[in-house]
């Protein structure tokens, strides 16, 4: 394990000087408003910053403060989040806003303890908000900061393990100048995003290259030491678009399921030995007790979430018993809506791409709905 005492506090001053000259113009950095920082941190989890900015602007325009977000309907929150993925983040942010409105008078807690008491706020988010919004000296280690510090220390332990994490936090505390937690934490994140990247790092332009043990040991590409990645799971699925008297059938996913509370078209996994058509007919009957006949394949969509790689085969289906009322078994609500109304509903990314495909290709049966 690298000795944290070997890292010079001068590295912190160099990082801050670089950050002041090169930091990106991100909207929540204009005033470091605690609510905006909280929103940005929830959005930024597992999402690249260039994507976050556009979503952030729309979100705070619609929900400019804690009170407006706390009063919002969950469907409105999810709709604005649509496309960012990891929808549990939106629900946790919504729950945190409700707790702040109910218990904190609409003011984001200004202590680590208060932030950690909010639903859905873990150690990283609490530290990131505390340091950025209130300049509290708390190490905030996202993947970018972890990478920078692991290379500075030439850390020979995984950063996600307890010993590695302890070393990184000790390093942050050692190099943070008094009263500069806000800028130091962001400098680490920014350097990791712009210079000290996972691949193709620009070591020649790094402000702390003279302090970097990995650069001296020629181990930059070997740090941080990764944990073994879980195996990728490939899933082949089918879904169906059913129109009844010009209106499209959609259903809302259960709260205990993947993508809870989002809308979808019925369907599921294609089982061994099934054709797409057989799987779709089975899924419709199991989920809503409707007998359908697949009549036309619309598209094939591929997307990913966590460690899953999904192929979604989409079909147009027709009812074999027209007018039979659906009986829900795998959803909490159903609706028959016009195609134009789908834009107002929040869908998982694969199903949203299906809607976009139908709108773009405009088949006669869709346009005439």
Buried (B, 14 or more C-beta within 10 A) or exposed (E): EBEBEEBBEEBBBBBBEBBEEBBEEBBBBEEBBBBBBBBBBBBBBEBEBEBBBEBBEEBBEBBEBBBBBBEBEBBBBBBBBBEBBBBEBBBBBBBBBBBBBEEBEBEBBBEBEBBBBBEBBEBBBBBBBBBBBBBBBBBBBBBBBBBBBBBBBBBBBBBEEEEBBEBBBBBBBBBBBEEBBBBBBBBBBBBBBBBBEEEEBEEEEBBBBEBBBBBEEEBBEBBBBEEEEEEEEEEBBBBBBBBBEEBBBBBBBBEEEEBBBBBBBBBBEBEEEBEBBBBBBBBBBEBBBBEBBBEEEBEEBEBEBEEEEBBBBBBBBBBEEEEEEBEBEBBEEBBBBEBEEBEEBBBBBBBBBBBBBBBEEEEEBBEEB
